[in-house]
């Protein structure tokens, strides 16, 4: 039988302390043993000190772990052999947790380096700077346009071009400007666009620089947008999850080379997956940038089994800080427990998904109360947010979609609308999720009659098969 070392140490020390006290009391009443009493008293003090020190060792080990988490130090190790069996499981959890933190940290660092590489090599000049002019980022394209090797502060441009400095130091979010500069024997007509965001309570200005005078540059911009499209496509799931008893299909069709729609699936373990769909207000490259930021923020806060409401509340607080005024993100996030066949969800202003029940050929709109991300700092957002849970039965389908489907226009300026969407789902309820999704895309394309796609179209269809 294994002995619990921690308890044994405590009991032995307490036993010795008690014996010491009894012996000290005995000596106290014997005047001739005064010096012996003094020695025993010192032994008693040492034993009490030793007991406290032994307990403190355990507390220090716990404190060391918590400090390592606080300071993102994953080099700490935890050995429970000195404490006994009762601490084995605790320190095992500590070791697993530090390994998980290290793994997550490495993944985030890789993602950060990946995005940094893209920013540095994109053909559009990008400069990010603080209110005091200190430059946080300047990519290779911006250095080439301005003919500089490095740029520490935008006020260093005063000796290069005062007009350019005046524009950069006074430009606001959403502003556009044209500045002519002279470089390498020829003039350049720079088109400047600005955006503002907050990160870690600091305000930043992001400006893009393009030489619109050069047709070659425009061609390169087209090529870079194609690369951006490929990068954005890689940020979306490569495949839909494969789950026993369920079929899942998804598609994202941007209106331009890049777009602001987003969807993802998360493996939450314990027979659960997370399903999210989102839509950034706006189109093109600005929406795509915010979509990429939203994806990163969402993945940071949804790696555990937190409730959908809690995840959206946390995401909103950060989105509110970084998104510019007037912009927002709609999102719907739910967790499917495919063992219990339940779906728990919350909605941040997104189009309500459709729950179609094959058994009754009827539908329900999943519309819990919730406002879009980025509108409000957090208190009202959390107060208004609702979370609901439903049970899925065999044959039930959940159809998620963005407004690019329902607001698609034809040549008569008519909208596809929710009524057509519901009718199509009902008429084709016998199709599986992949077939229904293909049929939906085809029906919208036929309705538009060749009209240019106005908005991104994203949809997810989940069906319980068994």
N, C-alpha and C positions, 0 to 999 in steps of 0.2 A: 504494500500500500504506500503510495507516495505521500510524503509529509509536506504540508504547506509551509515553506520556509519563512514567509512573511509573518504568519501567525505564530510559528514556533519562536522566532526571534523576539516578538513582542512579549509572549508568555514567559520566556526564559528571563528576559530583562526585568519584567514586572516581579517575577519570583525572587530574583536576586535583590531587587529594591526592598521587597517586603522583609526578607531575611535580614537585610542590613538595618532596616528600621527597628526590628525586634531586638537585634543585637545592640544597637545604639541605645535603645531605651533601657536595656538591662545594664549597660555600662554607666548610664547616666546616674543611676541610683547607687552605684558603687564608687565611692569617693576615691578609693585607691586606684581606680582605672580611668582617671581623668584623661590622661594622654591617649589611652586606648579609645575613649569616647571621641576624642578629637579626630583621630585617624579614621574611625568608622564613619564619622560625619562627612569627612572629605570623600571617602569612598562612596557614600550615599549621593553626594552632590555630583560626583563623576558619573555614576550610573544613571541618574536623571538626565544629565547632559547627553550621555551616550544614547539614551532612548529617544530624546528629541532629535538628535542628529540622525539616527537611523530613519525616523519618520520623515525628516526633512529631505533625506536623499530621495525618497519616493516622490515627494512634492516637487523637488527640483527637476527630477526627470520629466514629470508632467509639464512643468513650466518651460523646460527646455524645448519640448515639442511645440508648445503653443507659440513660443517666441520664434521658432523656426518657420512656422506657418505664417506668422505676422510679417516676417522679413523675407518670405519666399525662399528660405534656405532649405534645400532638399538634400543636403549632404549629411544630415544628422541620422544616427542609427540608434535603435532602442533594444537593449538586451535585458530580458526579464529573469535571467538565471539567479540574480541576487535577490529577487523578491518573491519567488515561488510561483506555484501553479495558478493562483488566483489572478496573477497579472499577465499570464501568458497570452490570453485572448486580447487583452487591452493593448499590449505592445505589438501584437500581431496586426491589429487594426491600424496602429500608428505606422508600422512599416509599410503596409499596403497603401495607406493614405499618402505618405510621402512619395511613394513610387508613382501613384496616380497624379499627384501635383507635378512631379518632375516630367511625366509624360505629357500632361496638358500644357505645361510651360514650353516644352520643346516644340509641340505642334503649333502653338501660337507664335513662337519665334520664327518658325519656318514660314507661316502664313505672312507674318510681317515682312520678312526678307523678300518673299515672293512679290508682295505688293510694292515694296520699295524698288525692286528691279523693274517692274512694269512702269512705275512713275518716272524713273530715271531715263528710260529708253523710249517713252512715247514721244511722238514727233511734235506735239503741242508743247510750247513752253509753259512751265508751271512754276510759280513762286508762292511760297507761303511765308507770311511774316506777321509779327506781333504789332500791337498798337505803337510801340516805341520804334518800330522799323527793323527790329532784329529779325533776320531771315532764319527760318527753321528748315526750309527745303527749297532748293533750286535745282531743277533737273538739267540734263545735258542740252536739251533743245533750247531752254531759256538762256543758258550760257552762250550758246552759239548765236542766238538772235541778238544778244546784247554785246557779243564779242568780249566776254569776260571769262577769266579762269575760275574765279570764285566770287561769292557775294555774301558778305557777313551782315550788311545792313543796307536797306534800300537808299538811305541818305548818301551812301557812297556813290550813287549814280549821279549826284549833282554835278560832278566834274565831267560826266559823260554826256548827259542830256537833261537840262533843267526842266524841259517840258514833260519828259517822261517821269521824272521824280515828282513833279507837281501832281500829275495824274495818279500815280501810285499812292502818294501820301494822303490824297483826298477822296479816292474812289470808295464808293459804298456798295453794299451787296445788291446785285442786280444791275449795277451800272455798266455801261459799255462806253468805250472811248477809242478814238483813232489817234495815233501818234506817229509822226514821221521821224525816223532816225537815219543817221548816216553810218554805214559800216562797210568796211572792206571795199571801198571805191564805188559803192552803189547805195541808193536810198532804199529804205524798207518802210512799208506802211503797216504798222502794227495795230492789229485789232485786239483790244484788251477787254476782258470780261471778268467781273469780280463776284465772289461769294464770301460769306462770313460764317464762321462756326465757332463754337466753344468746346474746349477740351481741357479737362482737369481745372475748371474754373478760369481758364485763360482764353482770351479772345484772339482769334486769328483771322487774317484775310487771305483768301486764295485767289490769285489772279492767273488767268490763262493768256498767253501771248501767241498771236499767229501773224505771219507775214502774208496778208491777203493779196499783196501785189504779185506774188509769185504763183503762177499756175502750177508749177512743179510742186510747191508746198501744198496746194489744194489737193493735188493727186496723192501726195503722201498722207495728207489728212484722211482721205478716203480709205487708203490702205490701213492706216492705224485704227480707224473705226472698225474695219473688218477684224483686225486683231483684237480690239476691245470686245467685239461681238463674240469672238471665239473664247476669250478669257471669261466673259460673263456666262457663256454657255457652260464652261467647265465648272463654274461656281454652283450651278444647279445640279441636282442629283443625276448621275449617269443612268441609273436604273431605279425602277420602283421596287419597294420591298416585296419579298416573297414570303407570305405568311400562310400557314395551313388554315384552310377554311375561309380565306379572304382573297379577293383579287383587287389589285390597285393599279391604276393607270394615271399618267399625268402628261401634260404638254404645256410648253410656254412658247408663244409665237409673238416676238416683239414687232411693233409697228415700224421701227427704224432699225438701224444696225444694232443699237443697244436700247434697252428699255428699263422701266422701273418696276416691272412685275417680279415677284419672288415666290418660290415655294420650296419646301424642303421636308425631309423625313428624318426623324431622330430615333435611334435605337436606345430606349430608356431601360432595357433589361426588364426582368420580372414580368415577362409576357406583355410588355407595353411598347408602343411606338408613338412618337409625337408627329403630328401633321400640322404644317403651317402654310398659309398662303397670305401674301401681302401685295400691296399696290402703293407705290410712291406717287404722290401728286406730281404731274408733269410728265415730260417725255424726253427722249434723247439722252445725251451724255450726263447732264446734271442729275436726272432721275436715276440713271445707272449708277452714278457715284453714291448717291444716297442709298440705293438698293444694296450696294456692296457693303456700306457701313452698317446698314440694318441687319444684314446677314451675319456679320461678325458679332454685333451686339447680341443678337438673338442666340447664337450658338454659345456665347459666353454665359448667358443666364439660364439656359435650358438644358444643361448637361446632367442635371439630377431630376428627380421625380417631383419637382415643385408643381403646384397646381397651375393650370393655364392662367388663372387670374393673377396669381403672384408673379408669374413670369412677365406678363404684359405690363403690370404695374412697375416692375423694375426696369423694363426696357423703356417705358415712357419717360422715366426720369432722366435717362441719358439722352434719348432722342430729343427731348425738349431743349437740352443744353446745346446740342450741336447743329440742329436743323435751323435754317434761316426762317425768319418770320414770314408767315403766309404759306409755308410748305407743311406737309403732314404726310403720315403714312397710315394706311388702313391695314389691319391684320386680323386674321382669325386663326386661333391656335387651339388644338384639341389633342387629347391623349386617348388612344384606343387600347383598352385592355382586352386582348383577343382570347384570354382565358375565361374572363367573366362576361365577355361580349358586351362591354359598356363603352360609351364615348362621353368623355368629360371635356367641356369646351368653354371658351370665353371669346368675346368679339370686341375688337377695337375699331368700330366704325366701318367694318368691311361688309361687302355684299353678303347677306345671310345665305349659307349653304342650304341645299334642298335635300331633305330626307324623304326618299320615295319608298313607300311600303308596297312591295309586290303583292302581299297577301290581300290587301284591300284596294290596290290600285289608287292609292291616295297619297298625298304629299303633305309635309309640314316644313315650314321655313324655320330654320334654327337661328333665332334672332334675339339672344340675350342682350340686355342693355349694355352699351359701352361706346365711348367716344374714341376718335382717331388718335393715334400716337403723335405727340408733338404740339397739340393744341394748348394743353394746360400742364402746369408744372408737376402736379401729382395728387394733391389732396382731393380735388373734385373728381379727377380721373378715377382714383381708387374708390371713392364713395359711390360713383355711378356704375362701376363695373360689376356685372353679374356673371356667375358661373353656373352651368347647368350640366346634368348627366342624363343620358338616355340609354336604354338597352336596345341592342341591335338584334333583329330576328333574321332567320334565314331568308335570303332574297332581298333584304333591305339594301338600298343604295344611298350613299351620301355624295352629292354633286357640289363641289366647291368651284367657284369661278370668279374672275374679275370682271369689271364692267365693260371691258373691251368686247365681250360677247354681246351683252344686252344692248349696248349703245352703238353697235356696228350699223352704219348707214348704207343705204343703196342709192342709186342715181336719182330717186325721187325724194331723197332726204328723209326716208322713213327709217325708224329704228327697228332692229331685230326684236328687241323687247323681251320681257320675262314671260309673257303669255306664250310666245312661240317656243321659248326654251322649255317651259313646262309641258306644252303639248308634245314636243318632240320626245321628251323623257317618257311620258305616258305611252305614246304610240310605239316606242322602241324599248319598253321595259324588259323584254325577253332577251335582249342583247347583253353580252357580258360587258365589263367595264371598258375594255380596250375597244371593242366594236362600237359601243355607244359614243365614246370619245371621238373616234374617227368619223362617225356619222354626224356628230355635232359640228365638228370643224367643216365638213363638207357642206352641211346645210347652211351655215353662216356664209361661207364663200359663195354659194349659189345665190343666196339672198342679196349679197352686196353687188352682184352682177359686174364684177371687175372694178368697182370703186376702190380707190386706194384705202388701205387699212389705216384707220385714224388712231387707234389705241392698241396697246399690247393686249394679247389674249392669253390667259392662263387658266387651266382647269385641272382639277383632280377628281377622279371618280373612284370611290371605295365601295366594294360590294361584299356582303357576307354571303358566302356560297354554301356553307354547311351549318 
